[in-house]
């Protein structure tokens, strides 16, 4: 997982060559558990923490499905449509979710630092969390570029469209979940 931070393109290519849905799912579950604990520490509410954990796994799956749909739509080689592999796409998203794993750990450490009231430690955790967020955005572009196997403006357009559609789908899911669970 360290390779996701230092060599994202090579990591994503190796993941496409040797996909593992189980490993990706385990990473998503670990991220969900860490986010559960972070939410529990911050709010003290187990029900909302459970929803956040469930929603984290849903986000992982929705991003993989949308990226797979974009892979089919944006692929230039029509033969590749038949060879399009959902397991490779979901495995790449699992590798990308490794950044979310690190962000979750930083969140827990930051929440624990709040109890110490050490301003310097809290500031360091906030900066690390911002860095993790920026890395997630940059690496998501690299993942899209690697999955689509293109290096031109086409990958950038697909990435922007993916972010827009993903945000809209997750906002709709949040609204629906709000109506169902409140």
MODELLER restraints for C-alpha pairs under 7 A, 6 or more apart:
rsr = mdl.restraints
at = mdl.atoms
rsr.add(forms.Gaussian(group=physical.xy_distance, feature=features.Distance(at['CA:1:A'], at['CA:95:A']), mean=6.89, stdev=0.5))
rsr.add(forms.Gaussian(group=physical.xy_distance, feature=features.Distance(at['CA:1:A'], at['CA:98:A']), mean=6.34, stdev=0.5))
rsr.add(forms.Gaussian(group=physical.xy_distance, feature=features.Distance(at['CA:3:A'], at['CA:11:A']), mean=6.15, stdev=0.5))
rsr.add(forms.Gaussian(group=physical.xy_distance, feature=features.Distance(at['CA:4:A'], at['CA:11:A']), mean=6.02, stdev=0.5))
rsr.add(forms.Gaussian(group=physical.xy_distance, feature=features.Distance(at['CA:4:A'], at['CA:95:A']), mean=6.72, stdev=0.5))
rsr.add(forms.Gaussian(group=physical.xy_distance, feature=features.Distance(at['CA:8:A'], at['CA:139:A']), mean=6.72, stdev=0.5))
rsr.add(forms.Gaussian(group=physical.xy_distance, feature=features.Distance(at['CA:9:A'], at['CA:142:A']), mean=6.42, stdev=0.5))
rsr.add(forms.Gaussian(group=physical.xy_distance, feature=features.Distance(at['CA:9:A'], at['CA:146:A']), mean=6.63, stdev=0.5))
rsr.add(forms.Gaussian(group=physical.xy_distance, feature=features.Distance(at['CA:12:A'], at['CA:92:A']), mean=5.74, stdev=0.5))
rsr.add(forms.Gaussian(group=physical.xy_distance, feature=features.Distance(at['CA:12:A'], at['CA:143:A']), mean=6.54, stdev=0.5))
rsr.add(forms.Gaussian(group=physical.xy_distance, feature=features.Distance(at['CA:12:A'], at['CA:146:A']), mean=6.81, stdev=0.5))
rsr.add(forms.Gaussian(group=physical.xy_distance, feature=features.Distance(at['CA:13:A'], at['CA:146:A']), mean=6.85, stdev=0.5))
rsr.add(forms.Gaussian(group=physical.xy_distance, feature=features.Distance(at['CA:15:A'], at['CA:88:A']), mean=6.68, stdev=0.5))
rsr.add(forms.Gaussian(group=physical.xy_distance, feature=features.Distance(at['CA:15:A'], at['CA:91:A']), mean=6.35, stdev=0.5))
rsr.add(forms.Gaussian(group=physical.xy_distance, feature=features.Distance(at['CA:15:A'], at['CA:92:A']), mean=6.08, stdev=0.5))
rsr.add(forms.Gaussian(group=physical.xy_distance, feature=features.Distance(at['CA:16:A'], at['CA:88:A']), mean=4.75, stdev=0.5))
rsr.add(forms.Gaussian(group=physical.xy_distance, feature=features.Distance(at['CA:16:A'], at['CA:92:A']), mean=6.86, stdev=0.5))
rsr.add(forms.Gaussian(group=physical.xy_distance, feature=features.Distance(at['CA:19:A'], at['CA:87:A']), mean=5.96, stdev=0.5))
rsr.add(forms.Gaussian(group=physical.xy_distance, feature=features.Distance(at['CA:19:A'], at['CA:88:A']), mean=4.83, stdev=0.5))
rsr.add(forms.Gaussian(group=physical.xy_distance, feature=features.Distance(at['CA:19:A'], at['CA:91:A']), mean=5.49, stdev=0.5))
rsr.add(forms.Gaussian(group=physical.xy_distance, feature=features.Distance(at['CA:20:A'], at['CA:87:A']), mean=6.82, stdev=0.5))
rsr.add(forms.Gaussian(group=physical.xy_distance, feature=features.Distance(at['CA:20:A'], at['CA:91:A']), mean=5.67, stdev=0.5))
rsr.add(forms.Gaussian(group=physical.xy_distance, feature=features.Distance(at['CA:21:A'], at['CA:87:A']), mean=5.86, stdev=0.5))
rsr.add(forms.Gaussian(group=physical.xy_distance, feature=features.Distance(at['CA:21:A'], at['CA:90:A']), mean=6.48, stdev=0.5))
rsr.add(forms.Gaussian(group=physical.xy_distance, feature=features.Distance(at['CA:21:A'], at['CA:91:A']), mean=5.59, stdev=0.5))
rsr.add(forms.Gaussian(group=physical.xy_distance, feature=features.Distance(at['CA:24:A'], at['CA:90:A']), mean=6.87, stdev=0.5))
rsr.add(forms.Gaussian(group=physical.xy_distance, feature=features.Distance(at['CA:24:A'], at['CA:91:A']), mean=5.24, stdev=0.5))
rsr.add(forms.Gaussian(group=physical.xy_distance, feature=features.Distance(at['CA:24:A'], at['CA:94:A']), mean=4.09, stdev=0.5))
rsr.add(forms.Gaussian(group=physical.xy_distance, feature=features.Distance(at['CA:24:A'], at['CA:95:A']), mean=6.82, stdev=0.5))
rsr.add(forms.Gaussian(group=physical.xy_distance, feature=features.Distance(at['CA:25:A'], at['CA:94:A']), mean=6.87, stdev=0.5))
rsr.add(forms.Gaussian(group=physical.xy_distance, feature=features.Distance(at['CA:27:A'], at['CA:94:A']), mean=6.23, stdev=0.5))
rsr.add(forms.Gaussian(group=physical.xy_distance, feature=features.Distance(at['CA:27:A'], at['CA:97:A']), mean=6.95, stdev=0.5))
rsr.add(forms.Gaussian(group=physical.xy_distance, feature=features.Distance(at['CA:27:A'], at['CA:98:A']), mean=6.81, stdev=0.5))
rsr.add(forms.Gaussian(group=physical.xy_distance, feature=features.Distance(at['CA:28:A'], at['CA:57:A']), mean=5.82, stdev=0.5))
rsr.add(forms.Gaussian(group=physical.xy_distance, feature=features.Distance(at['CA:28:A'], at['CA:60:A']), mean=6.73, stdev=0.5))
rsr.add(forms.Gaussian(group=physical.xy_distance, feature=features.Distance(at['CA:28:A'], at['CA:94:A']), mean=6.62, stdev=0.5))
rsr.add(forms.Gaussian(group=physical.xy_distance, feature=features.Distance(at['CA:28:A'], at['CA:97:A']), mean=6.66, stdev=0.5))
rsr.add(forms.Gaussian(group=physical.xy_distance, feature=features.Distance(at['CA:29:A'], at['CA:57:A']), mean=6.67, stdev=0.5))
rsr.add(forms.Gaussian(group=physical.xy_distance, feature=features.Distance(at['CA:31:A'], at['CA:100:A']), mean=6.69, stdev=0.5))
rsr.add(forms.Gaussian(group=physical.xy_distance, feature=features.Distance(at['CA:31:A'], at['CA:101:A']), mean=5.00, stdev=0.5))
rsr.add(forms.Gaussian(group=physical.xy_distance, feature=features.Distance(at['CA:31:A'], at['CA:104:A']), mean=6.82, stdev=0.5))
rsr.add(forms.Gaussian(group=physical.xy_distance, feature=features.Distance(at['CA:32:A'], at['CA:53:A']), mean=4.30, stdev=0.5))
rsr.add(forms.Gaussian(group=physical.xy_distance, feature=features.Distance(at['CA:32:A'], at['CA:54:A']), mean=6.80, stdev=0.5))
rsr.add(forms.Gaussian(group=physical.xy_distance, feature=features.Distance(at['CA:32:A'], at['CA:56:A']), mean=5.59, stdev=0.5))
rsr.add(forms.Gaussian(group=physical.xy_distance, feature=features.Distance(at['CA:32:A'], at['CA:57:A']), mean=6.35, stdev=0.5))
rsr.add(forms.Gaussian(group=physical.xy_distance, feature=features.Distance(at['CA:33:A'], at['CA:53:A']), mean=6.25, stdev=0.5))
rsr.add(forms.Gaussian(group=physical.xy_distance, feature=features.Distance(at['CA:34:A'], at['CA:104:A']), mean=5.84, stdev=0.5))
rsr.add(forms.Gaussian(group=physical.xy_distance, feature=features.Distance(at['CA:34:A'], at['CA:105:A']), mean=6.83, stdev=0.5))
rsr.add(forms.Gaussian(group=physical.xy_distance, feature=features.Distance(at['CA:35:A'], at['CA:52:A']), mean=6.92, stdev=0.5))
rsr.add(forms.Gaussian(group=physical.xy_distance, feature=features.Distance(at['CA:35:A'], at['CA:53:A']), mean=5.90, stdev=0.5))
rsr.add(forms.Gaussian(group=physical.xy_distance, feature=features.Distance(at['CA:35:A'], at['CA:104:A']), mean=5.84, stdev=0.5))
rsr.add(forms.Gaussian(group=physical.xy_distance, feature=features.Distance(at['CA:36:A'], at['CA:49:A']), mean=4.81, stdev=0.5))
rsr.add(forms.Gaussian(group=physical.xy_distance, feature=features.Distance(at['CA:36:A'], at['CA:50:A']), mean=6.07, stdev=0.5))
rsr.add(forms.Gaussian(group=physical.xy_distance, feature=features.Distance(at['CA:36:A'], at['CA:52:A']), mean=6.46, stdev=0.5))
rsr.add(forms.Gaussian(group=physical.xy_distance, feature=features.Distance(at['CA:36:A'], at['CA:53:A']), mean=5.17, stdev=0.5))
rsr.add(forms.Gaussian(group=physical.xy_distance, feature=features.Distance(at['CA:38:A'], at['CA:107:A']), mean=6.46, stdev=0.5))
rsr.add(forms.Gaussian(group=physical.xy_distance, feature=features.Distance(at['CA:38:A'], at['CA:108:A']), mean=5.08, stdev=0.5))
rsr.add(forms.Gaussian(group=physical.xy_distance, feature=features.Distance(at['CA:39:A'], at['CA:49:A']), mean=5.04, stdev=0.5))
rsr.add(forms.Gaussian(group=physical.xy_distance, feature=features.Distance(at['CA:40:A'], at['CA:46:A']), mean=5.91, stdev=0.5))
rsr.add(forms.Gaussian(group=physical.xy_distance, feature=features.Distance(at['CA:40:A'], at['CA:49:A']), mean=5.52, stdev=0.5))
rsr.add(forms.Gaussian(group=physical.xy_distance, feature=features.Distance(at['CA:42:A'], at['CA:111:A']), mean=6.61, stdev=0.5))
rsr.add(forms.Gaussian(group=physical.xy_distance, feature=features.Distance(at['CA:63:A'], at['CA:166:A']), mean=6.60, stdev=0.5))
rsr.add(forms.Gaussian(group=physical.xy_distance, feature=features.Distance(at['CA:64:A'], at['CA:89:A']), mean=6.12, stdev=0.5))
rsr.add(forms.Gaussian(group=physical.xy_distance, feature=features.Distance(at['CA:64:A'], at['CA:90:A']), mean=5.08, stdev=0.5))
rsr.add(forms.Gaussian(group=physical.xy_distance, feature=features.Distance(at['CA:64:A'], at['CA:93:A']), mean=6.05, stdev=0.5))
rsr.add(forms.Gaussian(group=physical.xy_distance, feature=features.Distance(at['CA:68:A'], at['CA:86:A']), mean=6.20, stdev=0.5))
rsr.add(forms.Gaussian(group=physical.xy_distance, feature=features.Distance(at['CA:68:A'], at['CA:89:A']), mean=6.12, stdev=0.5))
rsr.add(forms.Gaussian(group=physical.xy_distance, feature=features.Distance(at['CA:71:A'], at['CA:147:A']), mean=6.88, stdev=0.5))
rsr.add(forms.Gaussian(group=physical.xy_distance, feature=features.Distance(at['CA:71:A'], at['CA:148:A']), mean=5.69, stdev=0.5))
rsr.add(forms.Gaussian(group=physical.xy_distance, feature=features.Distance(at['CA:72:A'], at['CA:81:A']), mean=5.60, stdev=0.5))
rsr.add(forms.Gaussian(group=physical.xy_distance, feature=features.Distance(at['CA:72:A'], at['CA:84:A']), mean=6.82, stdev=0.5))
rsr.add(forms.Gaussian(group=physical.xy_distance, feature=features.Distance(at['CA:75:A'], at['CA:148:A']), mean=6.23, stdev=0.5))
rsr.add(forms.Gaussian(group=physical.xy_distance, feature=features.Distance(at['CA:92:A'], at['CA:143:A']), mean=6.94, stdev=0.5))
rsr.add(forms.Gaussian(group=physical.xy_distance, feature=features.Distance(at['CA:96:A'], at['CA:140:A']), mean=6.94, stdev=0.5))
rsr.add(forms.Gaussian(group=physical.xy_distance, feature=features.Distance(at['CA:99:A'], at['CA:132:A']), mean=6.55, stdev=0.5))
rsr.add(forms.Gaussian(group=physical.xy_distance, feature=features.Distance(at['CA:99:A'], at['CA:136:A']), mean=6.17, stdev=0.5))
rsr.add(forms.Gaussian(group=physical.xy_distance, feature=features.Distance(at['CA:103:A'], at['CA:129:A']), mean=5.86, stdev=0.5))
rsr.add(forms.Gaussian(group=physical.xy_distance, feature=features.Distance(at['CA:103:A'], at['CA:132:A']), mean=5.84, stdev=0.5))
rsr.add(forms.Gaussian(group=physical.xy_distance, feature=features.Distance(at['CA:106:A'], at['CA:125:A']), mean=6.28, stdev=0.5))
rsr.add(forms.Gaussian(group=physical.xy_distance, feature=features.Distance(at['CA:106:A'], at['CA:129:A']), mean=6.31, stdev=0.5))
rsr.add(forms.Gaussian(group=physical.xy_distance, feature=features.Distance(at['CA:110:A'], at['CA:122:A']), mean=5.88, stdev=0.5))
rsr.add(forms.Gaussian(group=physical.xy_distance, feature=features.Distance(at['CA:110:A'], at['CA:125:A']), mean=5.24, stdev=0.5))
rsr.add(forms.Gaussian(group=physical.xy_distance, feature=features.Distance(at['CA:113:A'], at['CA:121:A']), mean=6.41, stdev=0.5))
rsr.add(forms.Gaussian(group=physical.xy_distance, feature=features.Distance(at['CA:113:A'], at['CA:122:A']), mean=5.74, stdev=0.5))
rsr.add(forms.Gaussian(group=physical.xy_distance, feature=features.Distance(at['CA:114:A'], at['CA:122:A']), mean=6.45, stdev=0.5))
rsr.add(forms.Gaussian(group=physical.xy_distance, feature=features.Distance(at['CA:141:A'], at['CA:159:A']), mean=5.95, stdev=0.5))
rsr.add(forms.Gaussian(group=physical.xy_distance, feature=features.Distance(at['CA:144:A'], at['CA:155:A']), mean=6.59, stdev=0.5))
rsr.add(forms.Gaussian(group=physical.xy_distance, feature=features.Distance(at['CA:144:A'], at['CA:159:A']), mean=6.20, stdev=0.5))
rsr.add(forms.Gaussian(group=physical.xy_distance, feature=features.Distance(at['CA:145:A'], at['CA:151:A']), mean=6.40, stdev=0.5))
rsr.add(forms.Gaussian(group=physical.xy_distance, feature=features.Distance(at['CA:145:A'], at['CA:155:A']), mean=5.20, stdev=0.5))
rsr.add(forms.Gaussian(group=physical.xy_distance, feature=features.Distance(at['CA:148:A'], at['CA:155:A']), mean=6.96, stdev=0.5))
